[in-house]
Amino acid sequence: MNFFHFLIQSRLFIAITATLATLQTQSQLGLPIEFHPYLFLVFFSTIFVYNLNRIANLIKPKESLESENHIWVKNNLFLFKVINTAAVAGIIVSLLLVKIEVFIFVIPLAIVTYLYSFPIKINSHFAFRLRNLPYLKIFLIAWVWSCTTVILPVVFSKSDFTSIQLMSIWIMRFLFVLAITIPFDIRDLKADRLAGIKTIPTLVGEQKAIQLSSLILILVFMLSIINDAIHQTYGIGVAIAVSMIVGLVAIRNSKIRKLSYYHYGILDGCILLQSILVIIADHIGQSV
């Protein structure tokens, strides 16, 4: 089995990405890079949540079961069960180790995540699922990501941060994840139209959705410049700028969009790249 393919399909890759994005927040807030219990909670929760969504998708028509994701699960069912069992165990242990404030904070995130994946039956004719609400899907994903990877370090930390500093990081993370997530809706454009689910690509079409995603990345770049000028964290600004350029190329290049690992490898990798670059830039800045 190809190791990178295993990382992608097991959702270990996206879990590592989310964990490093949380470490990135530590760097941006001027905190020392440390492995607190909430980082393990982020790691194991990401694995479980992304695989939970796979399970939820089993309620879709049979043709959805022919996707590469579900074929991998079918061919590696025992391994899939082991990974998710380990993830659940990791979540339980992590919750026992974190502060009560962290536990309280993750409750609404868990509720939103469940309602995103699984329908709540209202009556015999109608079932409610958050991801089916018009245009809301990618905004929910960006909200959960930004809350998890930005607010959790603040909840755990005893340090004081200005509301402007924290809000600027949260907004940039939210917009960055939003821009990276739009291509996923482009991928699902045909299926969403058939299911009657309204998304940005179903509203404006593929090309305008790509343009919107590009504009959001440019906006994040501009906000980063302003934020770095205020807080004089220019190395971090350069790191974010590089990740924005890579993201723009990945989103706008038609050849890259056709690659097999485009969504779960390259796009998710843009978030991973930004985190690594910011952490390195912060380390260099502290060493100088």
BELJOCOR-V657367 format. One record per residue. N is the residue number from 1. RES is the residue in three letters. SS is DSSP state (alpha for helix, beta for strand, coil for the rest). Layout:
n: <N;N>
res: <RES;RES>
ss: <SS;SS>
This chain:
n: <1;2;3;4;5;6;7;8;9;10;11;12;13;14;15;16;17;18;19;20;21;22;23;24;25;26;27;28;29;30;31;32;33;34;35;36;37;38;39;40;41;42;43;44;45;46;47;48;49;50;51;52;53;54;55;56;57;58;59;60;61;62;63;64;65;66;67;68;69;70;71;72;73;74;75;76;77;78;79;80;81;82;83;84;85;86;87;88;89;90;91;92;93;94;95;96;97;98;99;100;101;102;103;104;105;106;107;108;109;110;111;112;113;114;115;116;117;118;119;120;121;122;123;124;125;126;127;128;129;130;131;132;133;134;135;136;137;138;139;140;141;142;143;144;145;146;147;148;149;150;151;152;153;154;155;156;157;158;159;160;161;162;163;164;165;166;167;168;169;170;171;172;173;174;175;176;177;178;179;180;181;182;183;184;185;186;187;188;189;190;191;192;193;194;195;196;197;198;199;200;201;202;203;204;205;206;207;208;209;210;211;212;213;214;215;216;217;218;219;220;221;222;223;224;225;226;227;228;229;230;231;232;233;234;235;236;237;238;239;240;241;242;243;244;245;246;247;248;249;250;251;252;253;254;255;256;257;258;259;260;261;262;263;264;265;266;267;268;269;270;271;272;273;274;275;276;277;278;279;280;281;282;283;284;285;286;287;288>
res: <MET;ASN;PHE;PHE;HIS;PHE;LEU;ILE;GLN;SER;ARG;LEU;PHE;ILE;ALA;ILE;THR;ALA;THR;LEU;ALA;THR;LEU;GLN;THR;GLN;SER;GLN;LEU;GLY;LEU;PRO;ILE;GLU;PHE;HIS;PRO;TYR;LEU;PHE;LEU;VAL;PHE;PHE;SER;THR;ILE;PHE;VAL;TYR;ASN;LEU;ASN;ARG;ILE;ALA;ASN;LEU;ILE;LYS;PRO;LYS;GLU;SER;LEU;GLU;SER;GLU;ASN;HIS;ILE;TRP;VAL;LYS;ASN;ASN;LEU;PHE;LEU;PHE;LYS;VAL;ILE;ASN;THR;ALA;ALA;VAL;ALA;GLY;ILE;ILE;VAL;SER;LEU;LEU;LEU;VAL;LYS;ILE;GLU;VAL;PHE;ILE;PHE;VAL;ILE;PRO;LEU;ALA;ILE;VAL;THR;TYR;LEU;TYR;SER;PHE;PRO;ILE;LYS;ILE;ASN;SER;HIS;PHE;ALA;PHE;ARG;LEU;ARG;ASN;LEU;PRO;TYR;LEU;LYS;ILE;PHE;LEU;ILE;ALA;TRP;VAL;TRP;SER;CYS;THR;THR;VAL;ILE;LEU;PRO;VAL;VAL;PHE;SER;LYS;SER;ASP;PHE;THR;SER;ILE;GLN;LEU;MET;SER;ILE;TRP;ILE;MET;ARG;PHE;LEU;PHE;VAL;LEU;ALA;ILE;THR;ILE;PRO;PHE;ASP;ILE;ARG;ASP;LEU;LYS;ALA;ASP;ARG;LEU;ALA;GLY;ILE;LYS;THR;ILE;PRO;THR;LEU;VAL;GLY;GLU;GLN;LYS;ALA;ILE;GLN;LEU;SER;SER;LEU;ILE;LEU;ILE;LEU;VAL;PHE;MET;LEU;SER;ILE;ILE;ASN;ASP;ALA;ILE;HIS;GLN;THR;TYR;GLY;ILE;GLY;VAL;ALA;ILE;ALA;VAL;SER;MET;ILE;VAL;GLY;LEU;VAL;ALA;ILE;ARG;ASN;SER;LYS;ILE;ARG;LYS;LEU;SER;TYR;TYR;HIS;TYR;GLY;ILE;LEU;ASP;GLY;CYS;ILE;LEU;LEU;GLN;SER;ILE;LEU;VAL;ILE;ILE;ALA;ASP;HIS;ILE;GLY;GLN;SER;VAL>
ss: <coil;coil;alpha;alpha;alpha;alpha;alpha;alpha;alpha;alpha;coil;alpha;alpha;alpha;alpha;alpha;alpha;alpha;alpha;alpha;alpha;alpha;alpha;alpha;alpha;alpha;alpha;alpha;coil;coil;coil;coil;coil;coil;coil;coil;alpha;alpha;alpha;alpha;alpha;alpha;alpha;alpha;alpha;alpha;alpha;alpha;alpha;alpha;alpha;alpha;alpha;alpha;alpha;alpha;alpha;alpha;alpha;coil;coil;alpha;alpha;alpha;alpha;alpha;coil;alpha;alpha;alpha;alpha;alpha;alpha;alpha;alpha;coil;alpha;alpha;alpha;alpha;alpha;alpha;alpha;alpha;alpha;alpha;alpha;alpha;alpha;alpha;alpha;alpha;alpha;alpha;alpha;alpha;alpha;coil;coil;alpha;alpha;alpha;alpha;alpha;alpha;alpha;alpha;alpha;alpha;alpha;alpha;alpha;alpha;alpha;alpha;alpha;alpha;coil;coil;beta;beta;beta;beta;coil;coil;beta;beta;beta;coil;alpha;alpha;alpha;coil;coil;coil;coil;alpha;alpha;alpha;alpha;alpha;alpha;alpha;alpha;alpha;alpha;alpha;alpha;alpha;alpha;alpha;alpha;alpha;alpha;alpha;alpha;coil;coil;coil;coil;coil;coil;alpha;alpha;alpha;alpha;alpha;alpha;alpha;alpha;alpha;alpha;alpha;alpha;alpha;alpha;alpha;alpha;alpha;alpha;alpha;alpha;alpha;alpha;alpha;alpha;alpha;coil;alpha;alpha;alpha;alpha;alpha;alpha;alpha;coil;coil;coil;coil;alpha;alpha;alpha;alpha;alpha;coil;alpha;alpha;alpha;alpha;alpha;alpha;alpha;alpha;alpha;alpha;alpha;alpha;alpha;alpha;alpha;alpha;alpha;alpha;alpha;alpha;alpha;alpha;alpha;alpha;alpha;alpha;coil;coil;alpha;alpha;alpha;alpha;alpha;alpha;alpha;alpha;alpha;alpha;alpha;alpha;alpha;alpha;alpha;alpha;alpha;alpha;alpha;coil;alpha;alpha;alpha;alpha;coil;coil;coil;coil;alpha;alpha;alpha;alpha;alpha;alpha;alpha;alpha;alpha;alpha;alpha;alpha;alpha;alpha;alpha;alpha;alpha;alpha;alpha;alpha;alpha;alpha;alpha;alpha;alpha;alpha;coil>
